[in-house]
Amino acid sequence: MADDLSGKATHLGGKIKEGLGDLLGDRSLQREGKLDQVEGRAEQDQVRAENAVLDAEADQGHEGLAQ
């Protein structure tokens, strides 16, 4: 399972790379930064989806006990 904090760090690192690439006029570094941001967002989305599934399973289990 991916770590949400890892996704946030990847996204932030991408923002920094993109800004540095912009400052230096390095388009390759800018693109790499943008890709890192997308990867970080994807990692965060994966964690959120996994957590939603786990929560739904837990809720389903509690409903079964209440009946």
PEVENHU-V627612 format. One record per helix or strand of 3 or more residues. SS is the DSSP state (~ for helix, > for strand). FROM is the first residue (numbers start at 0). LEN is the number of residues. Records with the same first field share a line. If there is no record, write none. Layout:
SS=FROM-LEN / FROM-LEN
This chain:
~=3-21 / 26-40
